[in-house]
Amino acid sequence: MTLWLSMAAGLAMLAVGGDILVRGAASAARRLGVSPLLIGLTVVGFGTSAPELVTSLQAAFADSPGIAVGNVVGSNISNVLLILGVTALIAPLAVDQRAFRRDAIMLALATAGLAWAVLQGRLTREMGLIAVALLLIYLLVVWMSERRRPDPEGERIADAGRGPAKSAPSLWMALPMAAAGIAITVYGAQLLVSGAIKVAHDFGVSDTMVGLTIVALGTSLPELVTSVVAALRKQGEVALGNVVGSNLYNILGILGVTAAIKPIDVPPAIARLDIWILAGATAAMILFARRRGKITRGEGLMLITGYAAYIGWLVWTA
């Protein structure tokens, strides 16, 4: 029981620490005169991915590649199949085709690149640096595109970076907030990763399975809450943007930074099954969104069913 409480505390600290980090860093950026769009693309984007980043780094340095890679692959699978599925089931998701076309192309390329890297059996430092460079280039392209011709997705990103201006703390308050958020996130990741490794050992399952399920779903909880709230408010395009953006950051940013700092050996199990589940889920999302300009409740149910089947298979074969 103590072990599970420790993991739950780690997840809670990841969520709280990530939120404090985003608020502090975004407030500091606003005080320094950075544009809301740029804040949304960089500070908010990276900040909301902080739980996955710190968790993967902690796992890599703890020599648990199954958790380091499984966290990202599993999070992306749950983002598409579970989070997008649940959100579409609540309310069909409208798609802004211009913004989605741009982001979907990049996500498809990033997912294909990840599949190729996984099949090599190792995420090298060079692969990580290339991934981070591609993410920075992509962010620059989006920023320039949105400045010339804003679209609903760009407005969403800018709104995220704008935040509650009246309640923004001073620079000297914002910087300690960001530092506190980092500290809380790091400690929460330590609790979660160490607990996940012990769970894997105690139950005789691989850390890869734990990374793909418990850790991945836990670090995706903020995206789930945000997307469900957006669906209840009839803002489905926000949910879709959250999922696409999160998956891009996870592949290019999280795994990129992690591999650049500490190269990772990829567990064979991920190359055999999970990376193909991710590729298929990403392709299905793009197909659904492009075919009718929206993701329907029926398609949402299909995504959820696919996630249930995937988790069932992992548990059955554990």
TORGUMI-316816 format. One record per residue (C-alpha): residue number from 1; residue in one letter; x, y, z. Coordinates in steps of 0.1 Angstrom, whole numbers. Example, Ala and Ser with C-alpha at 12.3 -4.5 7.8 and 13.67 -1.06 7.14 Angstrom:
BEGIN
<miro n="1" res="a" X="123" Y="-45" Z="78"/>
<miro n="2" res="s" X="137" Y="-11" Z="71"/>
% end
This chain:
BEGIN
<miro n="1" res="m" X="0" Y="0" Z="0"/>
<miro n="2" res="t" X="28" Y="24" Z="9"/>
<miro n="3" res="l" X="44" Y="18" Z="-26"/>
<miro n="4" res="w" X="11" Y="27" Z="-44"/>
<miro n="5" res="l" X="7" Y="58" Z="-22"/>
<miro n="6" res="s" X="42" Y="68" Z="-31"/>
<miro n="7" res="m" X="35" Y="65" Z="-68"/>
<miro n="8" res="a" X="2" Y="84" Z="-63"/>
<miro n="9" res="a" X="20" Y="111" Z="-45"/>
<miro n="10" res="g" X="46" Y="112" Z="-73"/>
<miro n="11" res="l" X="18" Y="116" Z="-99"/>
<miro n="12" res="a" X="2" Y="144" Z="-79"/>
<miro n="13" res="m" X="35" Y="162" Z="-75"/>
<miro n="14" res="l" X="41" Y="159" Z="-113"/>
<miro n="15" res="a" X="7" Y="175" Z="-120"/>
<miro n="16" res="v" X="11" Y="203" Z="-93"/>
<miro n="17" res="g" X="48" Y="209" Z="-101"/>
<miro n="18" res="g" X="41" Y="211" Z="-139"/>
<miro n="19" res="d" X="12" Y="236" Z="-133"/>
<miro n="20" res="i" X="34" Y="258" Z="-111"/>
<miro n="21" res="l" X="62" Y="257" Z="-136"/>
<miro n="22" res="v" X="40" Y="267" Z="-164"/>
<miro n="23" res="r" X="24" Y="296" Z="-145"/>
<miro n="24" res="g" X="58" Y="309" Z="-132"/>
<miro n="25" res="a" X="76" Y="306" Z="-165"/>
<miro n="26" res="a" X="47" Y="321" Z="-185"/>
<miro n="27" res="s" X="44" Y="350" Z="-161"/>
<miro n="28" res="a" X="81" Y="357" Z="-163"/>
<miro n="29" res="a" X="80" Y="356" Z="-201"/>
<miro n="30" res="r" X="50" Y="380" Z="-201"/>
<miro n="31" res="r" X="69" Y="404" Z="-178"/>
<miro n="32" res="l" X="98" Y="403" Z="-202"/>
<miro n="33" res="g" X="76" Y="412" Z="-231"/>
<miro n="34" res="v" X="75" Y="379" Z="-250"/>
<miro n="35" res="s" X="45" Y="375" Z="-273"/>
<miro n="36" res="p" X="16" Y="353" Z="-261"/>
<miro n="37" res="l" X="19" Y="331" Z="-292"/>
<miro n="38" res="l" X="56" Y="325" Z="-286"/>
<miro n="39" res="i" X="49" Y="318" Z="-249"/>
<miro n="40" res="g" X="22" Y="293" Z="-258"/>
<miro n="41" res="l" X="44" Y="275" Z="-283"/>
<miro n="42" res="t" X="75" Y="273" Z="-261"/>
<miro n="43" res="v" X="70" Y="279" Z="-224"/>
<miro n="44" res="v" X="35" Y="264" Z="-221"/>
<miro n="45" res="g" X="42" Y="236" Z="-246"/>
<miro n="46" res="f" X="74" Y="225" Z="-229"/>
<miro n="47" res="g" X="60" Y="232" Z="-194"/>
<miro n="48" res="t" X="29" Y="210" Z="-198"/>
<miro n="49" res="s" X="52" Y="182" Z="-211"/>
<miro n="50" res="a" X="75" Y="186" Z="-180"/>
<miro n="51" res="p" X="61" Y="155" Z="-162"/>
<miro n="52" res="e" X="69" Y="133" Z="-192"/>
<miro n="53" res="l" X="103" Y="149" Z="-197"/>
<miro n="54" res="v" X="114" Y="145" Z="-161"/>
<miro n="55" res="t" X="100" Y="110" Z="-158"/>
<miro n="56" res="s" X="118" Y="98" Z="-189"/>
<miro n="57" res="l" X="151" Y="114" Z="-178"/>
<miro n="58" res="q" X="148" Y="99" Z="-143"/>
<miro n="59" res="a" X="141" Y="65" Z="-159"/>
<miro n="60" res="a" X="170" Y="68" Z="-183"/>
<miro n="61" res="f" X="195" Y="76" Z="-156"/>
<miro n="62" res="a" X="180" Y="48" Z="-135"/>
<miro n="63" res="d" X="188" Y="23" Z="-163"/>
<miro n="64" res="s" X="151" Y="16" Z="-169"/>
<miro n="65" res="p" X="147" Y="22" Z="-207"/>
<miro n="66" res="g" X="113" Y="5" Z="-207"/>
<miro n="67" res="i" X="99" Y="33" Z="-186"/>
<miro n="68" res="a" X="119" Y="60" Z="-204"/>
<miro n="69" res="v" X="106" Y="50" Z="-239"/>
<miro n="70" res="g" X="74" Y="33" Z="-228"/>
<miro n="71" res="n" X="63" Y="65" Z="-210"/>
<miro n="72" res="v" X="64" Y="85" Z="-243"/>
<miro n="73" res="v" X="50" Y="57" Z="-266"/>
<miro n="74" res="g" X="23" Y="48" Z="-241"/>
<miro n="75" res="s" X="14" Y="84" Z="-234"/>
<miro n="76" res="n" X="10" Y="91" Z="-272"/>
<miro n="77" res="i" X="-11" Y="59" Z="-276"/>
<miro n="78" res="s" X="-34" Y="69" Z="-247"/>
<miro n="79" res="n" X="-36" Y="105" Z="-259"/>
<miro n="80" res="v" X="-50" Y="94" Z="-293"/>
<miro n="81" res="l" X="-70" Y="63" Z="-284"/>
<miro n="82" res="l" X="-83" Y="71" Z="-249"/>
<miro n="83" res="i" X="-82" Y="109" Z="-245"/>
<miro n="84" res="l" X="-93" Y="118" Z="-280"/>
<miro n="85" res="g" X="-118" Y="89" Z="-279"/>
<miro n="86" res="v" X="-134" Y="100" Z="-247"/>
<miro n="87" res="t" X="-135" Y="136" Z="-258"/>
<miro n="88" res="a" X="-152" Y="127" Z="-291"/>
<miro n="89" res="l" X="-177" Y="105" Z="-273"/>
<miro n="90" res="i" X="-187" Y="135" Z="-252"/>
<miro n="91" res="a" X="-190" Y="158" Z="-282"/>
<miro n="92" res="p" X="-179" Y="154" Z="-319"/>
<miro n="93" res="l" X="-147" Y="173" Z="-325"/>
<miro n="94" res="a" X="-146" Y="199" Z="-352"/>
<miro n="95" res="v" X="-113" Y="202" Z="-372"/>
<miro n="96" res="d" X="-98" Y="234" Z="-386"/>
<miro n="97" res="q" X="-83" Y="219" Z="-417"/>
<miro n="98" res="r" X="-56" Y="244" Z="-424"/>
<miro n="99" res="a" X="-39" Y="242" Z="-390"/>
<miro n="100" res="f" X="-45" Y="204" Z="-387"/>
<miro n="101" res="r" X="-30" Y="197" Z="-421"/>
<miro n="102" res="r" X="2" Y="215" Z="-411"/>
<miro n="103" res="d" X="4" Y="198" Z="-377"/>
<miro n="104" res="a" X="-7" Y="164" Z="-388"/>
<miro n="105" res="i" X="20" Y="163" Z="-415"/>
<miro n="106" res="m" X="46" Y="171" Z="-389"/>
<miro n="107" res="l" X="32" Y="145" Z="-364"/>
<miro n="108" res="a" X="31" Y="118" Z="-391"/>
<miro n="109" res="l" X="68" Y="125" Z="-400"/>
<miro n="110" res="a" X="78" Y="125" Z="-363"/>
<miro n="111" res="t" X="59" Y="92" Z="-356"/>
<miro n="112" res="a" X="75" Y="76" Z="-387"/>
<miro n="113" res="g" X="109" Y="88" Z="-376"/>
<miro n="114" res="l" X="103" Y="74" Z="-341"/>
<miro n="115" res="a" X="93" Y="41" Z="-356"/>
<miro n="116" res="w" X="125" Y="40" Z="-376"/>
<miro n="117" res="a" X="146" Y="49" Z="-345"/>
<miro n="118" res="v" X="129" Y="23" Z="-324"/>
<miro n="119" res="l" X="136" Y="-4" Z="-350"/>
<miro n="120" res="q" X="173" Y="5" Z="-348"/>
<miro n="121" res="g" X="172" Y="-7" Z="-312"/>
<miro n="122" res="r" X="188" Y="24" Z="-297"/>
<miro n="123" res="l" X="180" Y="61" Z="-294"/>
<miro n="124" res="t" X="214" Y="77" Z="-299"/>
<miro n="125" res="r" X="226" Y="112" Z="-289"/>
<miro n="126" res="e" X="227" Y="122" Z="-326"/>
<miro n="127" res="m" X="190" Y="111" Z="-330"/>
<miro n="128" res="g" X="181" Y="131" Z="-300"/>
<miro n="129" res="l" X="198" Y="163" Z="-312"/>
<miro n="130" res="i" X="182" Y="159" Z="-346"/>
<miro n="131" res="a" X="147" Y="155" Z="-330"/>
<miro n="132" res="v" X="152" Y="187" Z="-309"/>
<miro n="133" res="a" X="164" Y="206" Z="-339"/>
<miro n="134" res="l" X="134" Y="196" Z="-359"/>
<miro n="135" res="l" X="111" Y="206" Z="-330"/>
<miro n="136" res="l" X="127" Y="241" Z="-329"/>
<miro n="137" res="i" X="124" Y="245" Z="-367"/>
<miro n="138" res="y" X="87" Y="234" Z="-365"/>
<miro n="139" res="l" X="80" Y="259" Z="-337"/>
<miro n="140" res="l" X="97" Y="287" Z="-358"/>
<miro n="141" res="v" X="76" Y="278" Z="-388"/>
<miro n="142" res="v" X="43" Y="278" Z="-368"/>
<miro n="143" res="w" X="52" Y="311" Z="-351"/>
<miro n="144" res="m" X="59" Y="328" Z="-385"/>
<miro n="145" res="s" X="28" Y="312" Z="-401"/>
<miro n="146" res="e" X="5" Y="323" Z="-372"/>
<miro n="147" res="r" X="19" Y="358" Z="-372"/>
<miro n="148" res="r" X="10" Y="362" Z="-409"/>
<miro n="149" res="r" X="-23" Y="345" Z="-409"/>
<miro n="150" res="p" X="-38" Y="334" Z="-375"/>
<miro n="151" res="d" X="-62" Y="304" Z="-374"/>
<miro n="152" res="p" X="-82" Y="290" Z="-345"/>
<miro n="153" res="e" X="-53" Y="267" Z="-334"/>
<miro n="154" res="g" X="-30" Y="297" Z="-333"/>
<miro n="155" res="e" X="-55" Y="316" Z="-313"/>
<miro n="156" res="r" X="-57" Y="287" Z="-288"/>
<miro n="157" res="i" X="-19" Y="286" Z="-285"/>
<miro n="158" res="a" X="-18" Y="324" Z="-280"/>
<miro n="159" res="d" X="-46" Y="323" Z="-254"/>
<miro n="160" res="a" X="-26" Y="296" Z="-235"/>
<miro n="161" res="g" X="4" Y="319" Z="-235"/>
<miro n="162" res="r" X="-16" Y="350" Z="-226"/>
<miro n="163" res="g" X="-31" Y="336" Z="-194"/>
<miro n="164" res="p" X="-48" Y="357" Z="-167"/>
<miro n="165" res="a" X="-28" Y="389" Z="-172"/>
<miro n="166" res="k" X="-43" Y="407" Z="-142"/>
<miro n="167" res="s" X="-31" Y="380" Z="-118"/>
<miro n="168" res="a" X="3" Y="376" Z="-133"/>
<miro n="169" res="p" X="29" Y="379" Z="-105"/>
<miro n="170" res="s" X="60" Y="401" Z="-107"/>
<miro n="171" res="l" X="92" Y="388" Z="-123"/>
<miro n="172" res="w" X="108" Y="383" Z="-89"/>
<miro n="173" res="m" X="78" Y="362" Z="-79"/>
<miro n="174" res="a" X="75" Y="344" Z="-112"/>
<miro n="175" res="l" X="111" Y="331" Z="-113"/>
<miro n="176" res="p" X="110" Y="314" Z="-78"/>
<miro n="177" res="m" X="76" Y="299" Z="-89"/>
<miro n="178" res="a" X="92" Y="283" Z="-119"/>
<miro n="179" res="a" X="121" Y="270" Z="-99"/>
<miro n="180" res="a" X="97" Y="256" Z="-73"/>
<miro n="181" res="g" X="77" Y="239" Z="-101"/>
<miro n="182" res="i" X="109" Y="223" Z="-114"/>
<miro n="183" res="a" X="119" Y="210" Z="-80"/>
<miro n="184" res="i" X="84" Y="196" Z="-72"/>
<miro n="185" res="t" X="83" Y="179" Z="-107"/>
<miro n="186" res="v" X="117" Y="164" Z="-103"/>
<miro n="187" res="y" X="109" Y="149" Z="-69"/>
<miro n="188" res="g" X="75" Y="137" Z="-80"/>
<miro n="189" res="a" X="92" Y="119" Z="-110"/>
<miro n="190" res="q" X="117" Y="103" Z="-86"/>
<miro n="191" res="l" X="88" Y="89" Z="-65"/>
<miro n="192" res="l" X="69" Y="77" Z="-96"/>
<miro n="193" res="v" X="99" Y="61" Z="-113"/>
<miro n="194" res="s" X="113" Y="43" Z="-83"/>
<miro n="195" res="g" X="78" Y="31" Z="-74"/>
<miro n="196" res="a" X="71" Y="19" Z="-109"/>
<miro n="197" res="i" X="104" Y="-1" Z="-109"/>
<miro n="198" res="k" X="95" Y="-17" Z="-76"/>
<miro n="199" res="v" X="60" Y="-26" Z="-89"/>
<miro n="200" res="a" X="75" Y="-42" Z="-119"/>
<miro n="201" res="h" X="99" Y="-63" Z="-98"/>
<miro n="202" res="d" X="73" Y="-72" Z="-72"/>
<miro n="203" res="f" X="47" Y="-84" Z="-98"/>
<miro n="204" res="g" X="73" Y="-100" Z="-121"/>
<miro n="205" res="v" X="64" Y="-79" Z="-151"/>
<miro n="206" res="s" X="88" Y="-58" Z="-172"/>
<miro n="207" res="d" X="94" Y="-21" Z="-166"/>
<miro n="208" res="t" X="84" Y="-17" Z="-202"/>
<miro n="209" res="m" X="48" Y="-27" Z="-194"/>
<miro n="210" res="v" X="47" Y="-5" Z="-164"/>
<miro n="211" res="g" X="60" Y="24" Z="-185"/>
<miro n="212" res="l" X="34" Y="18" Z="-212"/>
<miro n="213" res="t" X="5" Y="16" Z="-188"/>
<miro n="214" res="i" X="7" Y="30" Z="-153"/>
<miro n="215" res="v" X="34" Y="57" Z="-159"/>
<miro n="216" res="a" X="21" Y="66" Z="-194"/>
<miro n="217" res="l" X="-15" Y="70" Z="-183"/>
<miro n="218" res="g" X="-5" Y="88" Z="-151"/>
<miro n="219" res="t" X="16" Y="114" Z="-170"/>
<miro n="220" res="s" X="-13" Y="119" Z="-195"/>
<miro n="221" res="l" X="-38" Y="128" Z="-169"/>
<miro n="222" res="p" X="-34" Y="166" Z="-173"/>
<miro n="223" res="e" X="-42" Y="162" Z="-211"/>
<miro n="224" res="l" X="-72" Y="140" Z="-202"/>
<miro n="225" res="v" X="-87" Y="166" Z="-178"/>
<miro n="226" res="t" X="-80" Y="195" Z="-202"/>
<miro n="227" res="s" X="-96" Y="177" Z="-232"/>
<miro n="228" res="v" X="-127" Y="165" Z="-213"/>
<miro n="229" res="v" X="-133" Y="201" Z="-200"/>
<miro n="230" res="a" X="-129" Y="214" Z="-235"/>
<miro n="231" res="a" X="-154" Y="189" Z="-248"/>
<miro n="232" res="l" X="-179" Y="198" Z="-221"/>
<miro n="233" res="r" X="-175" Y="234" Z="-231"/>
<miro n="234" res="k" X="-181" Y="225" Z="-268"/>
<miro n="235" res="q" X="-145" Y="235" Z="-277"/>
<miro n="236" res="g" X="-135" Y="202" Z="-293"/>
<miro n="237" res="e" X="-108" Y="218" Z="-315"/>
<miro n="238" res="v" X="-89" Y="226" Z="-283"/>
<miro n="239" res="a" X="-89" Y="190" Z="-273"/>
<miro n="240" res="l" X="-76" Y="179" Z="-307"/>
<miro n="241" res="g" X="-49" Y="206" Z="-306"/>
<miro n="242" res="n" X="-39" Y="194" Z="-272"/>
<miro n="243" res="v" X="-34" Y="158" Z="-283"/>
<miro n="244" res="v" X="-15" Y="167" Z="-315"/>
<miro n="245" res="g" X="7" Y="192" Z="-298"/>
<miro n="246" res="s" X="14" Y="169" Z="-268"/>
<miro n="247" res="n" X="23" Y="140" Z="-291"/>
<miro n="248" res="l" X="47" Y="162" Z="-311"/>
<miro n="249" res="y" X="64" Y="175" Z="-280"/>
<miro n="250" res="n" X="66" Y="140" Z="-265"/>
<miro n="251" res="i" X="84" Y="125" Z="-296"/>
<miro n="252" res="l" X="106" Y="154" Z="-306"/>
<miro n="253" res="g" X="110" Y="172" Z="-273"/>
<miro n="254" res="i" X="108" Y="145" Z="-245"/>
<miro n="255" res="l" X="126" Y="116" Z="-262"/>
<miro n="256" res="g" X="148" Y="140" Z="-281"/>
<miro n="257" res="v" X="161" Y="158" Z="-250"/>
<miro n="258" res="t" X="163" Y="125" Z="-231"/>
<miro n="259" res="a" X="183" Y="107" Z="-258"/>
<miro n="260" res="a" X="206" Y="138" Z="-263"/>
<miro n="261" res="i" X="214" Y="137" Z="-226"/>
<miro n="262" res="k" X="214" Y="100" Z="-221"/>
<miro n="263" res="p" X="212" Y="76" Z="-251"/>
<miro n="264" res="i" X="186" Y="49" Z="-245"/>
<miro n="265" res="d" X="184" Y="12" Z="-256"/>
<miro n="266" res="v" X="149" Y="5" Z="-268"/>
<miro n="267" res="p" X="133" Y="-27" Z="-253"/>
<miro n="268" res="p" X="125" Y="-52" Z="-281"/>
<miro n="269" res="a" X="89" Y="-55" Z="-269"/>
<miro n="270" res="i" X="82" Y="-19" Z="-280"/>
<miro n="271" res="a" X="96" Y="-26" Z="-315"/>
<miro n="272" res="r" X="75" Y="-57" Z="-318"/>
<miro n="273" res="l" X="41" Y="-42" Z="-309"/>
<miro n="274" res="d" X="37" Y="-8" Z="-293"/>
<miro n="275" res="i" X="53" Y="14" Z="-319"/>
<miro n="276" res="w" X="30" Y="-1" Z="-345"/>
<miro n="277" res="i" X="0" Y="5" Z="-323"/>
<miro n="278" res="l" X="11" Y="41" Z="-320"/>
<miro n="279" res="a" X="16" Y="44" Z="-358"/>
<miro n="280" res="g" X="-18" Y="29" Z="-365"/>
<miro n="281" res="a" X="-35" Y="51" Z="-339"/>
<miro n="282" res="t" X="-19" Y="82" Z="-353"/>
<miro n="283" res="a" X="-29" Y="72" Z="-389"/>
<miro n="284" res="a" X="-65" Y="66" Z="-377"/>
<miro n="285" res="m" X="-67" Y="100" Z="-360"/>
<miro n="286" res="i" X="-55" Y="118" Z="-391"/>
<miro n="287" res="l" X="-78" Y="98" Z="-414"/>
<miro n="288" res="f" X="-109" Y="105" Z="-392"/>
<miro n="289" res="a" X="-101" Y="142" Z="-389"/>
<miro n="290" res="r" X="-94" Y="147" Z="-426"/>
<miro n="291" res="r" X="-123" Y="126" Z="-440"/>
<miro n="292" res="r" X="-153" Y="146" Z="-427"/>
<miro n="293" res="g" X="-137" Y="176" Z="-411"/>
<miro n="294" res="k" X="-146" Y="162" Z="-377"/>
<miro n="295" res="i" X="-142" Y="132" Z="-354"/>
<miro n="296" res="t" X="-176" Y="117" Z="-347"/>
<miro n="297" res="r" X="-189" Y="99" Z="-316"/>
<miro n="298" res="g" X="-188" Y="66" Z="-335"/>
<miro n="299" res="e" X="-151" Y="72" Z="-343"/>
<miro n="300" res="g" X="-145" Y="81" Z="-307"/>
<miro n="301" res="l" X="-160" Y="48" Z="-296"/>
<miro n="302" res="m" X="-137" Y="30" Z="-321"/>
<miro n="303" res="l" X="-107" Y="47" Z="-306"/>
<miro n="304" res="i" X="-117" Y="38" Z="-270"/>
<miro n="305" res="t" X="-124" Y="2" Z="-281"/>
<miro n="306" res="g" X="-89" Y="0" Z="-296"/>
<miro n="307" res="y" X="-73" Y="13" Z="-264"/>
<miro n="308" res="a" X="-92" Y="-13" Z="-243"/>
<miro n="309" res="a" X="-81" Y="-41" Z="-266"/>
<miro n="310" res="y" X="-45" Y="-29" Z="-265"/>
<miro n="311" res="i" X="-44" Y="-27" Z="-227"/>
<miro n="312" res="g" X="-62" Y="-60" Z="-225"/>
<miro n="313" res="w" X="-35" Y="-76" Z="-247"/>
<miro n="314" res="l" X="-7" Y="-61" Z="-226"/>
<miro n="315" res="v" X="-22" Y="-75" Z="-194"/>
<miro n="316" res="w" X="-30" Y="-109" Z="-210"/>
<miro n="317" res="t" X="6" Y="-113" Z="-222"/>
<miro n="318" res="a" X="23" Y="-99" Z="-192"/>
% end
